Amino acid sequence: MRYKVGVDRKQLSLLPVSLDEYIPEDHICRVVDAFTGQLDMAALGFKHAECKDTGSPPYDPRMMLNLYIYGYLNRVRSSRRLEAETRRNVEVMWLLEELRPDARTICYFRTGNSAALKETLKKFVQMCREQGLYGGEVAAQDSTKFRANNSRKNNHNKSTVERELEGIDKQISGYLAALDQGDREEAEEPTPDAKALKGALERLRERRHTYEELAKQVQAEGEVSTVDPDARLMHSNGDARKLDACYNVQTVVDSKHHLIVDFDVAERSDDHGNLQPMMEKTKDALKVQTITCLADTGFYDGQDIAACEGQGVTCLVAKPKPGGAKKPEGFSRERFAYDREKDCYTCPQGNRLGYMRDHKHSNGKVYRLYANYGACRVCPVRAECTKRDFRDILRPLYQDTLDVVDERTRKNKGLYRRRQEIVEHVFGTVKAVWGYKQLLCRTKAKVIGEISLAYLAYNIRRYVNIMAERAKKEGKPVAA
């Protein structure tokens, strides 16, 4: 059994040209077709990569992949709009050999091949690496929020559920009061609104039951999204709303040509704990043992950075500004000098604060606590230094590593400043230029497939531009 057979691209029509002549030799469609043509679709895990002997012939997954890559390259993501392109766009007709899958078939290809699409992106990264387009020396990591296909109103936490239940109770009380008022009037016939009031009251009780069930879910999970269960409420990086249901996409970009190396989709809004896993994926994708990583203050986590440093990753991470109440000038945290050999701090008054015990902070992290209770009791400037009976210093367990990273970052400010131009270039293109700020798919697994297509399209566009620039410098004709 074979696939559905399309029209030969070089078959002459009523016009005196073949379809192939409409596509220039250096067109990006030829790059897309050449890339998908050498893929092992079955090994990548695409559905219908191998045909069965019975049933209706499926569409070749290469053709469907061609369609989606072209769509993402040209800001067309909707399956219905892609279906329309197959009927009117000569470039799409060339890519699909004039096949015309319907919108449902197109949609099912994206949602049903998420893992395979992620592997396809890895395959393109491997191809570019073999052509020397990745430097493998410096990479920048950052995250961006993509709005989920889930309204903020469909995202619930403890406060929103309690507020909704309170509002429903007030409405129920109002309706009950209205019914009691009607009964007290003792009219010979029931008031015309009594039936409507009882119907509204019943609907409110059903709604209350729904929110009571939601409250149980929220108590167990902390946050519940009723449309996309994996989406979480996050700050969406200035994209119109302060808070929205989003996914946090971690992205690593190589510094040589700003090509994406790998990504991951996180459900947490912060970046803590994401540096080491992504750097491991980066080293594996680029086949290197050591690499320099550039990251912003969101990744400033001692345990995470220490894990990277121990695995061949040289980190340049900006230190966040200290928060909390400001101490009077002369008694700030920086004025307490640490002696690594003696493992103690010296306060501005010259008193030594020794290690007392390990302290578990409210954020869940463990710190080493340093203090000198006796010296603080008799200190003449204690009231200026602290409002408590003594001053203590909390030192992170991995502060020695952070000190080394801080010093390295200060000495390499020129290199660190490149972080934005490396990784923000991707976000600017995908979100601001192409307009992919909100996701179309739901659940984390399908979102991974959608982001894979967007990042694959970005890498292909970068690849074509790099090859064109290289051919121009060498004085050679540009060819796919």
Secondary structure, 3 states (H helix, E strand, C coil): CCCCCCCCCCCCCCCCCCHHHHCCCCCHHHHHHHHHHCCCHHHHCCCCCCCCCCCCCCCCHHHHHHHHHHHHHCCCCCHHHHHHHHHHCHHHHHHHCCCCCCHHHHHHHHHHCHHHHHHHHHHHHHHHHHCCCCCCCEEEEEEEEEECCCCHHHEECHHHHHHHHHHHHHHHHHHHHHHHHHHHCCCCCCCCCHHHHHHHHHHHHHHHHHHHHHHHHHHHHCCEECCCCCCEEEECCCCCCCEEEEEEEEEEEECCCCCEEEEEEECCCCCCCCHHHHHHHHHHHHCCCCEEEEECHHHCCHHHHHHHHCCCEEEEECCCCCCCCCCCCCCCHHHCEEECCCCEEECCCCCEEEEEEEEECCCCCEEEEEECHHHHHCCCCHHHHCCCCCCEEEEECCHHHHHHHHHHHHHCHHHHCHHHHHHHHHHHHHHHHCCCCECCCCCHHHHHHHHHHHHHHHHHHHHHHHHHHHHHHHCCCCCC
